[in-house]
Amino acid sequence: MLQPETLRDHPLLEPLRSERGRRVVGLVVALLIEAILLIVLLTLNIHNEPTAAPGSLTVVDLKAQNEPPDDREEPEQELSDTAQPTEQPAQTQDTPVERPEPVQPDAVAPPPPIAQAVIPTPFKLPSAKEPERPAQSEAPKQVYGPVDTGSQSGIPDSKVVGTAPNGEPLYAARWYREPYDGELSGYLSTANGPGWGLIACKTAPQFRVVDCVPIEESPRGSMINRAILAAAWQFRVRPPMLGGKPQIGSWVRIRIDYRSRL
């Protein structure tokens, strides 16, 4: 028999003394312990069947769980089922139970219509509108006497005194502002007087006149019309009136006296 010191120093045990050898030894020991526990558990599940007594009969039920029950139980169940209907008619004959008829929503009669109260109207309702008839034009009233040449504004129409150079009516002029002596003296100083001149001018806005032309002068050759035409840009004349409205652009007749003015 070897000594313990001799076994520890054996060369075959040299690998077991390393770290890897220790792990292998531990794994082997754990497997042995598990194997022992498994064997113990298997031995506990084995039961020794008792020996049957002499002369006894052992009955083994080999029917499946889903197999229907024995036929002997069906007649009893049928008898119990048939017994119940015999008792129920007796109960229904003694105390009949009245079942309420279901109410059908379609069979409900509609409520009677509510009569609307008639409210008397204190006034007469308007009748249907009749189509409008075209208004009859009134017959013109008969006018007696001369035609009214006046205006509604109260201003009389201007007087026609001749014909303008373009063939239009020539009206008598009405001064908006008469020319001053200083406005005419410079122009008339070149004329031979005494005498007068007559010209026709076209009215323009702001009471001015344009397009003046000579008509007549006295004495002839006195050069009075030439002086008047040169000073006409200073004249302020009202336009002719027709129906209460000024006729700007109409022609007017202007007369200038060498000593007196009209």
Backbone as CSV, one residue per row, in Angstrom:
resi,resn,N_x,N_y,N_z,CA_x,CA_y,CA_z,C_x,C_y,C_z
1,MET,0.862,-1.208,0.000,0.000,0.000,0.000,0.883,1.237,0.000
2,LEU,0.468,2.183,-0.885,1.270,3.397,-1.025,0.943,4.385,0.068
3,GLN,1.820,5.206,0.397,1.623,6.239,1.392,0.937,7.441,0.754
4,PRO,0.197,8.266,1.554,-0.473,9.438,0.996,0.484,10.391,0.359
5,GLU,1.620,10.583,0.930,2.567,11.518,0.351,3.049,11.010,-0.980
6,THR,3.150,9.701,-1.065,3.617,9.137,-2.327,2.585,9.332,-3.407
7,LEU,1.209,9.194,-3.101,0.136,9.398,-4.090,0.052,10.857,-4.520
8,ARG,0.266,11.769,-3.656,0.169,13.198,-3.992,1.270,13.581,-4.963
9,ASP,2.392,12.891,-4.850,3.511,13.207,-5.730,3.541,12.361,-6.984
10,HIS,2.490,11.536,-7.229,2.469,10.657,-8.400,2.396,11.508,-9.656
11,PRO,3.104,11.140,-10.702,3.073,11.969,-11.927,1.723,12.001,-12.624
12,LEU,0.865,10.958,-12.475,-0.452,10.969,-13.125,-1.380,12.017,-12.526
13,LEU,-1.151,12.377,-11.278,-2.007,13.377,-10.628,-1.497,14.790,-10.830
14,GLU,-0.449,14.916,-11.574,0.104,16.253,-11.798,-0.871,17.168,-12.546
15,PRO,-1.577,16.668,-13.576,-2.546,17.574,-14.253,-3.706,18.006,-13.374
16,LEU,-4.085,17.174,-12.387,-5.239,17.519,-11.559,-4.928,18.650,-10.607
17,ARG,-3.654,18.894,-10.358,-3.316,19.953,-9.433,-3.362,21.340,-10.087
18,SER,-3.504,21.364,-11.361,-3.626,22.668,-12.054,-5.060,23.207,-11.943
19,GLU,-5.259,24.461,-12.411,-6.597,25.095,-12.351,-7.586,24.369,-13.236
20,ARG,-7.166,23.975,-14.408,-8.063,23.264,-15.329,-8.431,21.904,-14.766
21,GLY,-7.456,21.230,-14.124,-7.751,19.919,-13.558,-8.770,20.004,-12.441
22,ARG,-8.683,21.055,-11.648,-9.669,21.232,-10.566,-11.078,21.405,-11.120
23,ARG,-11.212,22.145,-12.227,-12.548,22.351,-12.831,-13.107,21.029,-13.357
24,VAL,-12.269,20.220,-13.964,-12.731,18.930,-14.494,-13.181,18.028,-13.354
25,VAL,-12.435,18.017,-12.267,-12.804,17.188,-11.115,-14.135,17.640,-10.540
26,GLY,-14.325,18.973,-10.433,-15.597,19.470,-9.898,-16.766,19.099,-10.785
27,LEU,-16.585,19.155,-12.130,-17.660,18.806,-13.054,-18.023,17.342,-12.934
28,VAL,-17.023,16.482,-12.798,-17.287,15.039,-12.667,-18.031,14.752,-11.378
29,VAL,-17.640,15.406,-10.302,-18.314,15.192,-9.014,-19.769,15.628,-9.088
30,ALA,-20.044,16.777,-9.777,-21.429,17.253,-9.891,-22.268,16.288,-10.689
31,LEU,-21.725,15.706,-11.773,-22.481,14.734,-12.570,-22.779,13.483,-11.761
32,LEU,-21.854,13.043,-10.938,-22.101,11.865,-10.108,-23.216,12.120,-9.112
33,ILE,-23.219,13.321,-8.523,-24.273,13.627,-7.538,-25.640,13.646,-8.206
34,GLU,-25.744,14.235,-9.422,-27.038,14.266,-10.127,-27.490,12.863,-10.496
35,ALA,-26.573,12.015,-10.900,-26.952,10.640,-11.252,-27.486,9.898,-10.037
36,ILE,-26.867,10.106,-8.882,-27.336,9.446,-7.657,-28.737,9.917,-7.301
37,LEU,-28.995,11.237,-7.404,-30.332,11.758,-7.089,-31.375,11.213,-8.042
38,LEU,-31.062,11.063,-9.340,-32.024,10.533,-10.307,-32.383,9.098,-9.993
39,ILE,-31.396,8.309,-9.582,-31.667,6.906,-9.239,-32.566,6.826,-8.021
40,VAL,-32.349,7.712,-7.042,-33.185,7.702,-5.831,-34.629,8.031,-6.167
41,LEU,-34.855,9.035,-7.053,-36.222,9.406,-7.430,-36.924,8.291,-8.179
42,LEU,-36.223,7.583,-9.027,-36.852,6.488,-9.766,-37.245,5.348,-8.844
43,THR,-36.449,5.101,-7.848,-36.780,4.015,-6.918,-37.975,4.358,-6.049
44,LEU,-38.228,5.650,-5.779,-39.385,6.029,-4.958,-40.689,5.866,-5.708
45,ASN,-40.715,5.991,-7.041,-41.963,5.888,-7.807,-42.399,4.463,-8.036
46,ILE,-41.580,3.490,-7.784,-41.936,2.083,-8.012,-42.700,1.587,-6.794
47,HIS,-43.961,1.109,-6.988,-44.799,0.557,-5.905,-44.917,-0.948,-6.093
48,ASN,-44.795,-1.592,-5.041,-44.998,-3.043,-5.080,-46.471,-3.346,-5.007
49,GLU,-47.024,-4.001,-6.071,-48.450,-4.332,-6.095,-48.716,-5.415,-5.050
50,PRO,-49.810,-5.224,-4.240,-50.126,-6.253,-3.226,-50.584,-7.543,-3.893
51,THR,-50.222,-8.557,-3.319,-50.621,-9.875,-3.836,-52.078,-10.105,-3.550
52,ALA,-52.772,-10.618,-4.557,-54.218,-10.856,-4.417,-54.472,-11.987,-3.431
53,ALA,-55.553,-11.789,-2.655,-55.916,-12.814,-1.674,-56.420,-14.046,-2.397
54,PRO,-56.164,-15.212,-1.850,-56.643,-16.438,-2.505,-58.148,-16.494,-2.526
55,GLY,-58.728,-16.825,-3.717,-60.177,-16.975,-3.869,-60.899,-15.706,-4.154
56,SER,-60.223,-14.512,-4.265,-60.905,-13.233,-4.560,-60.884,-12.972,-6.050
57,LEU,-61.852,-12.120,-6.547,-61.997,-11.789,-7.964,-61.698,-10.309,-8.161
58,THR,-60.795,-10.077,-9.037,-60.422,-8.684,-9.337,-61.120,-8.240,-10.608
59,VAL,-61.865,-7.118,-10.537,-62.609,-6.566,-11.697,-61.884,-5.311,-12.175
60,VAL,-61.587,-5.310,-13.424,-60.891,-4.156,-14.028,-61.824,-3.485,-15.027
61,ASP,-62.062,-2.157,-14.861,-62.937,-1.387,-15.778,-62.068,-0.802,-16.888
62,LEU,-62.252,-1.321,-18.082,-61.455,-0.902,-19.236,-62.218,0.033,-20.174
63,LYS,-63.337,0.602,-19.748,-64.115,1.510,-20.631,-63.408,2.862,-20.764
64,ALA,-63.532,3.403,-21.964,-62.931,4.736,-22.205,-63.756,5.819,-21.538
65,GLN,-63.119,6.950,-21.322,-63.831,8.049,-20.663,-64.933,8.619,-21.544
66,ASN,-64.765,8.611,-22.844,-65.768,9.188,-23.750,-66.871,8.224,-24.109
67,GLU,-66.798,6.960,-23.600,-67.828,5.972,-23.937,-69.111,6.336,-23.215
68,PRO,-70.293,6.227,-23.859,-71.560,6.599,-23.197,-71.818,5.730,-21.994
69,PRO,-72.574,6.236,-21.020,-72.841,5.467,-19.790,-73.613,4.193,-20.091
70,ASP,-73.730,3.386,-19.052,-74.369,2.077,-19.184,-75.816,2.234,-19.577
71,ASP,-76.325,1.223,-20.322,-77.712,1.284,-20.801,-78.700,1.222,-19.666
72,ARG,-78.276,0.762,-18.546,-79.210,0.639,-17.430,-79.587,1.994,-16.869
73,GLU,-78.718,3.002,-17.047,-79.040,4.328,-16.530,-80.017,5.071,-17.421
74,GLU,-80.101,4.720,-18.738,-80.985,5.439,-19.655,-82.449,5.254,-19.323
75,PRO,-82.929,4.029,-18.994,-84.364,3.925,-18.651,-84.740,4.761,-17.463
76,GLU,-83.836,4.841,-16.445,-84.181,5.661,-15.288,-84.312,7.121,-15.668
77,GLN,-83.394,7.569,-16.558,-83.461,8.979,-16.963,-84.704,9.246,-17.791
78,GLU,-85.091,8.237,-18.645,-86.300,8.421,-19.435,-87.524,8.459,-18.556
79,LEU,-87.527,7.626,-17.484,-88.672,7.640,-16.585,-88.786,8.971,-15.876
80,SER,-87.653,9.524,-15.471,-87.704,10.828,-14.793,-88.169,11.920,-15.736
81,ASP,-87.779,11.795,-17.043,-88.210,12.819,-18.003,-89.685,12.714,-18.300
82,THR,-90.214,11.490,-18.366,-91.646,11.318,-18.647,-92.494,11.672,-17.462
83,ALA,-91.939,11.594,-16.279,-92.730,11.933,-15.093,-92.980,13.413,-14.999
84,GLN,-92.091,14.227,-15.492,-92.282,15.674,-15.385,-93.425,16.181,-16.243
85,PRO,-93.618,15.722,-17.482,-94.765,16.246,-18.242,-96.092,15.881,-17.647
86,THR,-96.187,14.759,-16.942,-97.465,14.386,-16.346,-97.840,15.317,-15.230
87,GLU,-96.825,15.845,-14.524,-97.130,16.757,-13.432,-97.445,18.154,-13.932
88,GLN,-96.834,18.593,-15.015,-97.050,19.960,-15.501,-98.464,20.207,-15.987
89,PRO,-99.105,19.265,-16.709,-100.503,19.552,-17.084,-101.406,19.727,-15.901
90,ALA,-101.135,19.007,-14.813,-101.989,19.173,-13.641,-101.868,20.567,-13.079
91,GLN,-100.658,21.105,-13.107,-100.488,22.454,-12.588,-101.132,23.485,-13.496
92,THR,-101.035,23.257,-14.811,-101.626,24.248,-15.728,-103.131,24.226,-15.679
93,GLN,-103.747,23.055,-15.371,-105.201,23.003,-15.279,-105.704,23.696,-14.038
94,ASP,-104.962,23.579,-12.939,-105.435,24.193,-11.701,-105.305,25.710,-11.751
95,THR,-104.112,26.198,-12.056,-103.882,27.656,-12.050,-103.331,28.069,-13.412
96,PRO,-104.179,28.367,-14.349,-103.676,28.812,-15.670,-102.994,30.174,-15.546
97,VAL,-101.879,30.266,-16.206,-101.096,31.507,-16.188,-101.383,32.277,-17.466
98,GLU,-101.816,33.486,-17.305,-102.111,34.341,-18.460,-100.844,35.088,-18.864
99,ARG,-100.486,34.890,-20.089,-99.309,35.566,-20.616,-99.733,36.804,-21.406
100,PRO,-99.139,37.935,-21.098,-99.520,39.160,-21.849,-99.056,39.066,-23.296
101,GLU,-99.937,39.483,-24.155,-99.594,39.479,-25.579,-98.569,40.572,-25.872
102,PRO,-97.591,40.225,-26.658,-96.588,41.269,-26.987,-97.215,42.402,-27.788
103,VAL,-96.817,43.579,-27.410,-97.345,44.779,-28.078,-96.525,45.021,-29.335
104,GLN,-97.200,45.030,-30.455,-96.530,45.301,-31.724,-96.535,46.795,-31.998
105,PRO,-95.369,47.353,-32.262,-95.335,48.818,-32.497,-96.099,49.240,-33.741
106,ASP,-96.187,48.300,-34.735,-96.896,48.686,-35.969,-98.399,48.747,-35.763
107,ALA,-98.906,47.968,-34.760,-100.350,47.913,-34.571,-100.882,49.092,-33.774
108,VAL,-99.989,49.957,-33.255,-100.451,51.101,-32.466,-101.152,52.092,-33.387
109,ALA,-102.357,52.444,-33.026,-103.139,53.373,-33.859,-102.544,54.769,-33.771
110,PRO,-102.459,55.482,-34.880,-101.914,56.851,-34.833,-102.837,57.782,-34.064
111,PRO,-102.256,58.763,-33.399,-103.111,59.697,-32.635,-104.004,60.495,-33.573
112,PRO,-105.183,60.803,-33.128,-106.097,61.580,-33.995,-105.517,62.957,-34.275
113,PRO,-105.750,63.483,-35.463,-105.220,64.823,-35.792,-105.836,65.902,-34.917
114,ILE,-104.964,66.816,-34.515,-105.412,67.914,-33.656,-106.032,68.997,-34.523
115,ALA,-107.233,69.318,-34.217,-107.932,70.353,-34.993,-107.371,71.723,-34.642
116,GLN,-106.941,72.451,-35.647,-106.384,73.781,-35.441,-107.506,74.803,-35.225
117,ALA,-107.273,75.598,-34.215,-108.285,76.615,-33.912,-108.281,77.700,-34.976
118,VAL,-109.445,78.081,-35.398,-109.593,79.119,-36.420,-109.665,80.473,-35.723
119,ILE,-108.689,81.327,-36.007,-108.640,82.653,-35.393,-109.303,83.641,-36.334
120,PRO,-110.345,84.278,-35.915,-111.004,85.251,-36.811,-110.116,86.463,-37.023
121,THR,-110.007,86.887,-38.239,-109.208,88.070,-38.582,-110.079,89.313,-38.514
122,PRO,-109.599,90.363,-37.847,-110.420,91.581,-37.733,-110.445,92.413,-39.006
123,PHE,-109.647,92.017,-39.987,-109.627,92.803,-41.219,-109.757,91.854,-42.398
124,LYS,-110.042,92.402,-43.510,-110.245,91.630,-44.724,-108.905,91.338,-45.363
125,LEU,-108.698,90.064,-45.682,-107.445,89.692,-46.311,-107.359,90.292,-47.699
126,PRO,-106.157,90.706,-48.120,-106.040,91.297,-49.462,-106.265,90.245,-50.533
127,SER,-106.962,90.633,-51.538,-107.231,89.736,-52.650,-106.002,89.615,-53.535
128,ALA,-106.090,88.701,-54.452,-104.968,88.504,-55.368,-104.683,89.780,-56.148
129,LYS,-103.384,90.065,-56.275,-102.994,91.304,-56.943,-103.295,91.213,-58.424
130,GLU,-104.028,92.185,-58.898,-104.375,92.219,-60.310,-103.230,92.841,-61.097
131,PRO,-103.056,92.408,-62.333,-101.990,93.017,-63.146,-102.252,94.488,-63.389
132,GLU,-101.173,95.242,-63.286,-101.304,96.683,-63.475,-101.618,97.008,-64.927
133,ARG,-102.530,97.913,-65.070,-102.905,98.349,-66.413,-102.021,99.520,-66.822
134,PRO,-101.681,99.582,-68.077,-100.856,100.715,-68.523,-101.599,102.031,-68.360
135,ALA,-100.859,103.002,-67.803,-101.476,104.314,-67.573,-101.779,104.990,-68.904
136,GLN,-102.970,105.536,-68.972,-103.379,106.223,-70.192,-102.788,107.626,-70.203
137,SER,-102.162,107.923,-71.302,-101.571,109.256,-71.433,-102.669,110.307,-71.555
138,GLU,-102.460,111.371,-70.808,-103.450,112.441,-70.833,-103.366,113.205,-72.155
139,ALA,-104.518,113.590,-72.625,-104.572,114.348,-73.878,-103.999,115.741,-73.651
140,PRO,-103.182,116.207,-74.556,-102.606,117.551,-74.378,-103.693,118.616,-74.341
141,LYS,-103.506,119.509,-73.395,-104.477,120.593,-73.255,-104.298,121.606,-74.387
142,GLN,-105.408,122.143,-74.805,-105.372,123.138,-75.883,-104.879,124.473,-75.331
143,VAL,-103.893,125.022,-76.001,-103.275,126.266,-75.566,-103.731,127.380,-76.495
144,TYR,-104.157,128.457,-75.897,-104.590,129.624,-76.662,-103.576,130.745,-76.465
145,GLY,-103.388,131.525,-77.471,-102.515,132.682,-77.368,-101.123,132.381,-77.873
146,PRO,-100.180,133.308,-77.767,-98.814,133.130,-78.258,-98.031,132.157,-77.396
147,VAL,-96.992,131.628,-77.993,-96.137,130.667,-77.284,-95.388,131.380,-76.173
148,ASP,-95.368,130.747,-74.995,-94.672,131.324,-73.846,-93.176,131.130,-74.036
149,THR,-92.459,132.212,-74.196,-91.003,132.154,-74.368,-90.254,132.389,-73.073
150,GLY,-90.981,132.603,-72.004,-90.335,132.840,-70.717,-89.830,131.551,-70.109
151,SER,-89.113,131.673,-69.004,-88.560,130.519,-68.299,-89.178,130.416,-66.927
152,GLN,-89.037,129.219,-66.321,-89.585,129.011,-64.991,-88.810,129.769,-63.932
153,SER,-87.558,130.121,-64.215,-86.760,130.850,-63.234,-87.105,132.332,-63.170
154,GLY,-87.937,132.803,-64.058,-88.303,134.219,-64.065,-87.411,135.089,-64.914
155,ILE,-86.314,134.529,-65.473,-85.411,135.312,-66.326,-85.894,135.182,-67.764
156,PRO,-86.186,136.261,-68.433,-86.668,136.168,-69.812,-85.565,135.708,-70.753
157,ASP,-85.971,135.119,-71.851,-84.999,134.692,-72.855,-84.375,135.909,-73.536
158,SER,-83.137,135.723,-73.986,-82.425,136.824,-74.658,-83.072,137.122,-76.016
159,LYS,-82.975,138.370,-76.417,-83.594,138.830,-77.668,-82.652,138.577,-78.837
160,VAL,-83.202,138.026,-79.915,-82.434,137.784,-81.134,-82.448,139.062,-81.966
161,VAL,-81.244,139.551,-82.333,-81.142,140.821,-83.066,-80.551,140.642,-84.456
162,GLY,-80.234,139.422,-84.846,-79.672,139.224,-86.184,-79.145,137.821,-86.335
163,THR,-78.214,137.693,-87.288,-77.624,136.391,-87.605,-76.119,136.479,-87.453
164,ALA,-75.537,135.473,-86.806,-74.089,135.426,-86.574,-73.368,135.090,-87.868
165,PRO,-72.057,135.276,-87.931,-71.307,134.950,-89.148,-71.451,133.491,-89.588
166,ASN,-71.670,132.549,-88.658,-71.819,131.138,-89.025,-73.267,130.747,-89.265
167,GLY,-74.188,131.728,-89.276,-75.587,131.443,-89.538,-76.423,131.198,-88.304
168,GLU,-75.830,131.173,-87.093,-76.588,130.974,-85.860,-77.251,132.284,-85.444
169,PRO,-78.220,132.180,-84.496,-78.865,133.418,-84.023,-77.855,134.329,-83.333
170,LEU,-78.050,135.620,-83.495,-77.204,136.639,-82.869,-78.047,137.355,-81.834
171,TYR,-77.600,137.273,-80.547,-78.380,137.824,-79.439,-77.798,139.165,-79.011
172,ALA,-78.676,139.973,-78.390,-78.245,141.262,-77.829,-77.426,140.999,-76.577
173,ALA,-76.301,141.711,-76.469,-75.390,141.481,-75.351,-75.879,142.173,-74.095
174,ARG,-75.570,141.552,-72.933,-75.824,142.157,-71.621,-74.501,142.104,-70.865
175,TRP,-74.085,143.306,-70.400,-72.788,143.404,-69.733,-72.811,142.688,-68.373
176,TYR,-71.768,141.875,-68.113,-71.501,141.379,-66.764,-70.749,142.443,-65.979
177,ARG,-69.852,143.166,-66.674,-69.151,144.327,-66.130,-68.762,145.221,-67.312
178,GLU,-69.222,146.468,-67.274,-68.883,147.396,-68.360,-67.393,147.734,-68.310
179,PRO,-66.759,147.922,-69.466,-65.325,148.249,-69.483,-65.066,149.629,-68.902
180,TYR,-63.914,149.765,-68.231,-63.533,151.055,-67.652,-62.980,151.973,-68.757
181,ASP,-62.962,153.274,-68.412,-62.424,154.238,-69.384,-60.952,153.967,-69.667
182,GLY,-60.225,153.562,-68.640,-58.812,153.306,-68.844,-58.556,152.093,-69.733
183,GLU,-59.516,151.136,-69.782,-59.354,149.960,-70.622,-59.568,150.274,-72.111
184,LEU,-60.345,151.358,-72.421,-60.659,151.690,-73.818,-59.874,152.906,-74.345
185,SER,-59.470,153.795,-73.438,-58.877,155.066,-73.905,-57.616,154.844,-74.729
186,GLY,-56.820,153.893,-74.354,-55.587,153.656,-75.085,-55.838,153.157,-76.497
187,TYR,-56.889,152.354,-76.683,-57.185,151.800,-78.008,-57.947,152.823,-78.877
188,LEU,-58.916,153.539,-78.257,-59.716,154.492,-79.042,-58.922,155.757,-79.416
189,SER,-57.792,155.937,-78.778,-57.005,157.140,-79.115,-56.479,157.096,-80.552
190,THR,-56.450,155.910,-81.141,-55.974,155.787,-82.524,-57.095,155.938,-83.536
191,ALA,-58.372,156.009,-83.042,-59.522,156.113,-83.949,-59.887,157.582,-84.151
192,ASN,-60.695,157.806,-85.202,-61.181,159.159,-85.504,-62.622,159.255,-85.039
193,GLY,-62.884,160.106,-84.075,-64.234,160.246,-83.556,-64.731,161.669,-83.654
194,PRO,-65.902,161.911,-83.100,-66.731,160.918,-82.392,-67.435,159.970,-83.366
195,GLY,-67.918,158.792,-82.791,-68.653,157.822,-83.581,-68.931,156.562,-82.743
196,TRP,-69.239,155.490,-83.411,-69.550,154.217,-82.712,-69.120,153.021,-83.575
197,GLY,-68.974,151.874,-82.926,-68.626,150.636,-83.615,-69.499,149.469,-83.133
198,LEU,-69.749,148.519,-84.050,-70.620,147.363,-83.753,-69.869,146.087,-84.161
199,ILE,-69.696,145.135,-83.176,-68.980,143.883,-83.452,-69.817,142.689,-82.965
200,ALA,-69.501,141.470,-83.449,-70.144,140.215,-83.009,-69.066,139.315,-82.402
201,CYS,-69.356,138.763,-81.207,-68.389,137.905,-80.496,-69.070,136.622,-80.018
202,LYS,-68.270,135.592,-79.842,-68.752,134.304,-79.332,-68.462,134.224,-77.835
203,THR,-69.516,133.895,-77.054,-69.359,133.847,-75.589,-68.512,132.636,-75.186
204,ALA,-67.773,132.797,-74.069,-66.900,131.753,-73.531,-67.076,131.705,-72.021
205,PRO,-66.550,130.662,-71.341,-66.665,130.597,-69.879,-66.030,131.814,-69.209
206,GLN,-66.474,132.029,-67.961,-66.006,133.149,-67.131,-66.340,134.497,-67.776
207,PHE,-67.489,134.557,-68.495,-68.052,135.791,-69.059,-67.092,136.472,-70.041
208,ARG,-66.277,135.704,-70.731,-65.371,136.286,-71.714,-65.948,136.070,-73.112
209,VAL,-65.344,136.769,-74.115,-65.767,136.642,-75.508,-64.538,136.337,-76.360
210,VAL,-64.783,135.579,-77.449,-63.709,135.195,-78.371,-64.239,135.282,-79.800
211,ASP,-63.323,135.169,-80.741,-63.659,135.126,-82.175,-64.501,136.343,-82.617
212,CYS,-64.150,137.529,-82.157,-64.926,138.729,-82.503,-64.659,139.141,-83.968
213,VAL,-65.711,139.621,-84.612,-65.635,140.100,-86.012,-66.373,141.441,-86.103
214,PRO,-65.936,142.354,-86.981,-66.634,143.640,-87.121,-67.929,143.492,-87.917
215,ILE,-68.917,144.334,-87.560,-70.196,144.346,-88.288,-70.386,145.688,-89.016
216,GLU,-70.275,146.769,-88.230,-70.521,148.101,-88.828,-69.912,149.157,-87.922
217,GLU,-69.529,150.314,-88.530,-69.017,151.449,-87.751,-69.476,152.762,-88.401
218,SER,-69.480,153.769,-87.544,-69.879,155.100,-88.047,-69.024,156.154,-87.325
219,PRO,-68.479,157.077,-88.087,-68.461,157.126,-89.566,-67.545,156.066,-90.149
220,ARG,-67.795,155.714,-91.395,-67.002,154.682,-92.041,-65.567,155.171,-92.233
221,GLY,-64.650,154.218,-92.016,-63.242,154.547,-92.110,-62.690,155.246,-90.901
222,SER,-63.473,155.302,-89.781,-63.006,155.975,-88.563,-62.069,155.081,-87.748
223,MET,-61.920,153.832,-88.097,-61.038,152.878,-87.398,-61.508,152.573,-85.964
224,ILE,-62.811,152.877,-85.702,-63.331,152.594,-84.344,-63.435,151.074,-84.125
225,ASN,-63.940,150.312,-85.119,-64.072,148.844,-84.945,-62.710,148.181,-84.709
226,ARG,-61.651,148.720,-85.379,-60.336,148.133,-85.167,-59.894,148.322,-83.721
227,ALA,-60.172,149.472,-83.115,-59.824,149.720,-81.715,-60.661,148.847,-80.780
228,ILE,-61.961,148.657,-81.128,-62.835,147.830,-80.262,-62.375,146.362,-80.288
229,LEU,-62.022,145.830,-81.472,-61.577,144.430,-81.570,-60.289,144.212,-80.777
230,ALA,-59.413,145.219,-80.742,-58.175,145.079,-79.982,-58.424,145.069,-78.482
231,ALA,-59.469,145.780,-78.031,-59.766,145.848,-76.584,-60.779,144.799,-76.131
232,ALA,-61.284,143.917,-77.041,-62.366,142.972,-76.697,-61.930,141.912,-75.691
233,TRP,-60.648,141.655,-75.573,-60.210,140.614,-74.623,-60.485,141.005,-73.178
234,GLN,-60.772,142.294,-72.921,-61.077,142.751,-71.570,-62.578,142.758,-71.272
235,PHE,-63.427,142.505,-72.277,-64.877,142.612,-72.072,-65.377,141.434,-71.210
236,ARG,-66.383,141.731,-70.363,-67.067,140.720,-69.539,-68.549,140.791,-69.889
237,VAL,-69.063,139.771,-70.611,-70.425,139.768,-71.146,-71.140,138.505,-70.676
238,ARG,-72.417,138.641,-70.304,-73.233,137.488,-69.896,-73.641,136.689,-71.137
239,PRO,-73.663,135.338,-71.057,-74.106,134.538,-72.198,-75.619,134.656,-72.375
240,PRO,-76.152,134.410,-73.564,-77.603,134.465,-73.777,-78.316,133.435,-72.908
241,MET,-79.595,133.720,-72.558,-80.415,132.845,-71.722,-81.555,132.293,-72.563
242,LEU,-81.754,130.959,-72.487,-82.876,130.287,-73.137,-83.445,129.267,-72.158
243,GLY,-84.715,129.461,-71.791,-85.335,128.555,-70.823,-84.710,128.629,-69.459
244,GLY,-84.141,129.762,-69.097,-83.512,129.912,-67.793,-82.115,129.339,-67.715
245,LYS,-81.524,128.892,-68.835,-80.189,128.303,-68.831,-79.265,129.136,-69.702
246,PRO,-78.033,129.396,-69.271,-77.085,130.164,-70.084,-76.623,129.348,-71.291
247,GLN,-76.517,130.021,-72.420,-76.101,129.374,-73.661,-74.666,129.802,-73.980
248,ILE,-73.720,129.177,-73.283,-72.312,129.504,-73.517,-71.907,128.960,-74.883
249,GLY,-71.251,129.813,-75.668,-70.877,129.451,-77.033,-71.754,130.107,-78.078
250,SER,-72.838,130.779,-77.620,-73.698,131.498,-78.565,-73.072,132.860,-78.896
251,TRP,-73.580,133.481,-79.950,-73.030,134.749,-80.436,-73.844,135.908,-79.889
252,VAL,-73.121,136.998,-79.564,-73.779,138.217,-79.063,-73.256,139.420,-79.869
253,ARG,-74.077,140.486,-79.881,-73.700,141.735,-80.568,-73.342,142.783,-79.533
254,ILE,-72.154,143.455,-79.722,-71.655,144.452,-78.772,-71.464,145.781,-79.530
255,ARG,-71.968,146.858,-78.918,-71.799,148.211,-79.497,-71.016,149.066,-78.511
256,ILE,-70.017,149.808,-79.043,-69.193,150.716,-78.242,-69.259,152.104,-78.891
257,ASP,-69.678,153.116,-78.080,-69.663,154.515,-78.536,-68.335,155.150,-78.147
258,TYR,-67.883,156.015,-79.011,-66.591,156.662,-78.748,-66.661,157.573,-77.545
259,ARG,-67.809,158.235,-77.333,-67.962,159.136,-76.194,-68.867,158.516,-75.120
260,SER,-69.880,157.791,-75.506,-70.823,157.207,-74.543,-70.901,155.688,-74.775
261,ARG,-71.328,154.986,-73.744,-71.437,153.523,-73.839,-72.859,153.090,-73.549
262,LEU,-73.300,152.109,-74.271,-74.642,151.575,-74.069,-74.569,150.297,-73.266
